[in-house]
Every structure is written in C-alpha cells, then in structure tokens.
Amino acid sequence: MILTNIIQQLNRLKNLLPQFFSSDSNIMILSKIKEVISELRILNNTIIEIGKTSNLTGQQLKALENSAFQVASKYGKSANDYLTGILDMYHAGFHNAEQMSELSILAQSIGSIDKATAHAYLIASNNAYHLKGNIEELSKILDGQNNIAEHTSISMMNIAQATAKSATAASQAGIKLNELSALIAILGSNIQTSGTEIGNHLASLFTNLQNNSTNTSLQKIFQDLNISITEIVNGSENLKTPIQLLKELAETFQMLAIDDPRRTNILSNLGGSSSDTLTTILNHWASYEKMLTLYSTGLGSASKKAEESANHLENSFQRLSNTWTNITKNIAHSDSITFVINAMNHLLSLINHITNCLGTLGTVGFSAAIAGISKFVKNFA
C-alpha cells in the first residue's frame, strides 16, 4: 500500500539522516507530502474528465497518466498542464489531443505564452488553413515564427496573438501562413502595440484587399497608380493576390511625395481604420523577404529553444517537483488511484493536526509524527 510504503521511506530517512530531522524539517516534509496529495488528487480528477471526453480505455488512461510526468518535464511544465491541455484539445475536436497538447506546452515554453493564448494560436492556425491537426505542419509554423522572434524585436507572444486573430481572414484572402508571419513581423518590429491589435488590424486590411474587385474606389486608386489588379495566368485573367498588390503598392507608395493626394487616398480607402498598419507595411516592405527567409530557415528552432528554457531555474524546480510527485505515485504500485487518493485524503487531516502540534519537538516530534501516522495506517487497513 502507498501509505505503508511512505511511512517506511520516512523511517529509513530518519534513521539514516537523523541530523536533518529538526522540527523545521519535519514540518517541511509533512508540508511537501500534503502538496503531493493535493496534486495527485487534481491529476486524478483530470484523468477522470479525459476518460469522460475521450474513447480511451482504462489501461490507456493509466499509460497517459504515467507518461504525463515525462512529457511535461521536457518543457519544465507540470504534469497537470499537459493533461489539462489534452482535455482542452479533446473538447476542441482533435483526435490527436496528446500531440496537440504537447505542441501547446512547447509553444508556451519558448515564448512565455499563457495556455489560453497557445491553444487559441494553434487551433486558429489549424482551422484557418485546414491542417486537420497535422502536427508536422503545425510544428513548421511554430518553428518558422519562433525563428522570426529569435532574430527580430517582436516577441513570440505577440506573434501568437496576432496569428490567432488574423489567420482566418488571411486564409480567406489567399495569404499563406509564411506570408502572414512576415507581415506580422514587419508590424511587430516597427510599432509598439499588442499582438492582438496587430492581428485585428491585419484582418481588417485583408478584408479590404479582398474587396478590390467590386469596390470602384479601390479600383480607381490602383488605376491612378498604374497598377493592374489582375494578371493573365495560363490565358485567363485572374485577380492578383493581396501580397502581389501590396508589393507593387509599396514600390509606388515610397516614390510618392509626402503631400501627394494619392498617398492619402491609398491610406484612407485601402487602410481604413488600419491606415497606420498599411503605412508601416508599405514603408518597410524591404524587410518582407528577410522575414520570409527567417521563417523558412527555422526548422527545429522551437525544440532547441524549449530545451534551453527547460534548463532555467524555475523550470528545473518544476521538473524536480514532477519527479517527486511521480515517485510518490509509483510507490503504491496500486491498480486503483482512486483508492490511493481517498486513503491519502484521510491521512491529510492527520498530517494537518501533527503539523500544528510539532512546535519545537525536534527529532522526538518527528518520531511521534511517524508513530501517529503508522497507527493511522494500521487502523485504516
């Protein structure tokens, strides 16, 4: 039984290292046991919810719980971070929820991204570009955008926020994810604003660019600048992509005098409420190709960054906590985690009482605590 084994382990430690078991260390050990009990209860509840949401068997759920510590520790996250991510991804309709959750905690670890933003970012990218949960394709996005963040002044947090807000509009406008990433990078590197604002302004701009075939005002703007909104492809006349139009527009815009009324027309009619966004893109178009190159050469960058991040002090402590919790869980060798949790819940009230009574009893106090817990174990059994 887990309780008996815990007592035995504590007794061994007391006998081997009596000098460490002062009253302060007694309290610290008992406090840590309480923390582990609480964490195991939370993990158990999450596993139960995953079981309700998924089609996983009891054996598969047990294997998932066992693997959670190892997967989470790779990124300096808690096992429950990983498991709640799996639950969220099942709720979002993903059949490969485990892989999606791991990708999410990878994103969280490389960019100090909160869980909600990481989930929204991955789900929006997946849905907008119809990736069907393809981990390889989603990983490419994360790698490319992380590499941009590593070499420019925009943060991965802002990139994630902007992508989540603009991916759908970009996809509908025929803008690829690497192109969207480059535009986000141009804006984030040159203006001080949140990723959410960048994403909203880009979504508005993409909508305006899509209207050029029916909006006569926009058509006149392009005509006045000697820019055709169409091109001949395989003998057919097709609308140019938004990226093509922005490129040609940037080349012309930068040659116009500051007081040229055509500049005002471009910004007010095409930019609309996002005129500052359009101005920044057009004035800094020269860096667009550089951003595309950074995106394309980022393969593996996210995993490398995550490895570095996992070695930071705070994340190292989280890995240590995972190890302690996992070892405590494994002591039981029990087929019923519910039984273990119920038993430890009973023990928790006793530990609370002992902790309050220890005072300055020192080693004697620890021995009394062990004796009390041992008596409880025998009575419980």
C-alpha angles and dihedrals in degrees: 000000000000095000094052091048093049090053091049092051092049091049091050090051092048092051095045098042108024092154090067096054101085119147089266093054091046090057092045093052094047090047090052091050089054090051091052092048090053093047093048090052091051091048091050092052091050091050089051091053091048088052090054093048101041137047093241118138123232090259092051091049090052091050089048092053092049093050094046094080094052095045094046093047091058087069100032092252132129122260089242091055087060095043095047087049089056090050091050092049092051088052089051090056102255117146091196093055094149093057092044091051092050090050089050095053088046088056091046093051097050099047108025086248119165118238096251093053093046092051093046091048096052095040093048092049091047095047098041094052097034094238094156093218093305101171093195093056094043090049090054089056092050092047094048096047093043090054089052090051091048093056103035137048096257117101125231087238091060092045091052093048093047093047092050091053100042108030096093095049091044093052092048090051092052095252115146122226094250089052091048090049091052092051091048089050093051091053097041092049095051108034132050106233141108125279089242091059091047091052094048093049092048092049089053092048092049090052090052092049090053091056095061093099093060103024107090092194091058092045090054091050092055092043091052088054092047091244118140115216091207137056136192113251119178090341094310129105111238134176113257117247118257089250092055091050093048091050094051091041091052092052091053097038093058091054094053120099116252091247095045107126090218089069090056092047092051094050098042099042101034101026097038110164087354096057092126089054092051092046091053093048094048094046094048101038090121089076094053095090090047090056091050090052092050090051094050094048098049099094109145094003094118095055091047092051091047091053090053092046093050090060094059114113097252093049091045089057089051091054089050090051090050090052093050093048093046093049091049090050093048094052088075099059082196127155091210116064088175090062091049093051093047091050093048091048088060089048091051093068090051092049090051090054093047092047091055092049100045097085108150098334093124118189090349088057092051091050090050090050092052091048091051093048091046090053089051091051092052092048092046092050 
